[in-house]
Amino acid sequence: MRYGGNTTCVQIQIKGDDELLILDSGTGFRNLGNELQGRGSSLRGRVFITHPHWDHLQGFPFFKPFYNGDNWFRIYLPPQGEIGCKEILQGHMSSTFFPVSIDMLEADLDCETFQPGKRDFDGYSVEYMWATHTVPTAMYKIRIKDKAIIFAPDNELMDDDTDKSRQFREEFKEFIRGADVLIHDAQYSKKLYKQRIGWGHSSWETVTELAKEVNVKRLFLTHHDPDNSDDVLGKREELIQDIYGSSFERVCLAKEGQEITLPSG
């Protein structure tokens, strides 16, 4: 109840911009939709999905603003081999799994396969690095003026000494270097990770050490193991504060409903 039971969904609000910027559409996406319904005006927004595993898509069919013809949304997903964004979402909302197909949604909705590269939007840009995960997965970097926010909810940072792992860690460190906010997968402890190598998730120790090396300012550790209780996570957070509290402007475990405010610049 403290660290959150919903799967991944993050909203970024840009001062002076009413267009919605949303990362992932897990079960938290439903709650966000319910909140937005109360605004009483038409909505415009862009949703960037890291990859099509269920925990990142489960809220998509239950997002109420999609059922309002006054609203406008664009959905982005990195290519899944030869399969694109619309095909993925059409399959997710096929009649076998859900009574409403994506073509029945009333909002002005378009799906785009987001190829690697930087995309500029009004007031911000988005690019991504490929994560190490079990399917093609993006780690998104959003730049807003002089601020960089990186969202990497599913990424395995292998801590072995192979050339491949070393090269990936170096590329990853350059990607996150100096980030104002890094939201990163930290499902396991290092001890448990040794039994989960290749599962597509990281240990909190490895993530925190790498982020510290490259001067990440604020680190939020996410994708908590569902077998970990609030008490377990609370003790982990206390340990992280004891070891790394002075190494970052802020370091903590991500929590349900958490709000982060960055100084304007």
Protein Blocks (a to p, Z undefined) as FASTA:
>chain_A
ZZopadcddddddehiabdcdehjbfklmmmmmmmmmnopacddddddfbfcfklmmmmm
mmmklmpckbccddddddehjacfklmmmmmmgmklocbdfklpmbdcddddddeddddd
ehiacdddddddfbdcddddddehjaccdddfbccddfbfbfklmmmmmmmmmmmgopab
dcdddfbcfklmmmmgonlpacfklmmmmmmmnopabdcdehiafkbcfklmmmmmmmmm
mmmmmmpfbdcdddehiacddddZZ
